[in-house]
Amino acid sequence: MYLKKKNNFFRTLAFRLTLWYLVLFSILSIAIFSIMYFSLISHFRQEMDDELLDAAKEFEDLYYTHGIKALEEEFQREARSEGLKRIFFRLVSPKGEVEASSDLSSWHGLPDLKLNKSTIFQTLSLPGHLHKIRLLAKPTEDGHIIEIGATLKDDELLTEKYRRTFGIALAIMLLCGGLVGWLVAKKAMSGVERITKAAMRIGKHDLKERVPLGNEGQEIDELAFAFNEMLERIEALVKELKEVTDHVAHDLRSPITRIRGIAETTLIGEQDLNAYREMAATVIEESDRLVEMINTMLEISQTDSGVVEMLREKLDLREIISEAVELFQPVAEDKQINLKSDLPSDPVVIIGDKAKLQRVVANLLDNAIKYTKPGGWVTISIRKDLSWAIIEVADNGIGIKKEEIPRIFERFYRGDKSRSTPGHGLGLSLALSIVRAHGGNITVKSVVHKGSTFSVFLPLESPIK
Ligand code: ADP
């Protein structure tokens, strides 16, 4: 359906742009033509009126100086020389009678003359005449009227020629303009087409491919750049998703295989109640581990995506640390590890979610104890630096290899040496996403066999607030 839409020529942007261009071009051309056309007509009309008026004045002079007879002779002579069908002259008495005229045999159907006191111009159509005529009626001082009628044939032929020429010119211009507009629009759209094709190819084949930048202009380059950035993100997400799925599959398979193995061994072996009890206990233990892992994964996703809102309450970090140390003291003692805290006397106030931050501190302490050999030490302290509260968890444990440090915050990543220790490789990922959701960060310094120091940076409560 998408392709069908895409192939529809009339829906293409290039076609629409060309159409817009043509419509605008036509409106503009017709407007310019109309202005020129009407100013031409009014110019011709003015010229004709001036000529008629000049002729009328000359006839009037002749009438006064040489009388009606001479006037009529002049009427006839002038009409013959101009053409009897092209012009006529009349002198009308105050009673409305024609006293002198040129040959009127071609001028049937002339309208009755209205006796007027001022000069009048009229344009009218006469029966039997293809073209309109321009009529002048000029009163003389003694109450007569000199009337001159002239055909507008020349003007009409000229304006018609003008109209025809313009029509042909407009048609040619529209054709060429349309063609040029279409080529320009196609050229402008070529970058978009190139990116669309690349996007379709990449979507079908290889996510690693990128749209090459072209020469179609900054907008297209920006589009290609944004598209490539999006691909980069998609590729990273797909990779991350694949890794997470692989890890989940692996981490789920091991406990389920163990559960199945225990159940199978119990079934095959002697039907002793204690064996069943043991099996049930192991199944519960393994299931708990699974549930815990799934819950932690969910918590990381929810924290990362911001689906679950963090509480924003005023907290004194010293309280969280003291409670955590109290909680972990028995575990540390069991493992003969010296767990100490070093807290300032002043409160260290931040805005945050207490339960979430407790998990961060618990994960770091748990790791420090887990990865430190008996007889070692773990210290947790707080300090302030400018606008940051910094919680430091230091140990003199096994340390982390240099090349592993950048990966320990990844989901499911477990260091080489930690494989023998229980864990899912999710504790640090969760801690980092919680701290980031608070606007902070976690950094780590570590030397193998010497120990590690994890520093949690959290923004201090601003005194202005
Ligand atoms: P887990 O502890 O379940 O393996 P984490 O996400 O908490 O997962 O830690 C990831 C990895 O970081 C661990 O497997 C371990 O290799 C390393 N690590 C974390 N904390 C320490 C520490 N205090 N000392 C040494 N290695 C550590």
Residues whose N, C-alpha, C, O or C-beta is under 5 A from the ligand:
A	BS01	ADP	N367 A368 Y371 G397 G399 I400 I408 Y413 R414 G415 S418 P422 G423 H424 G425 L426 G427 L428 S429 S452
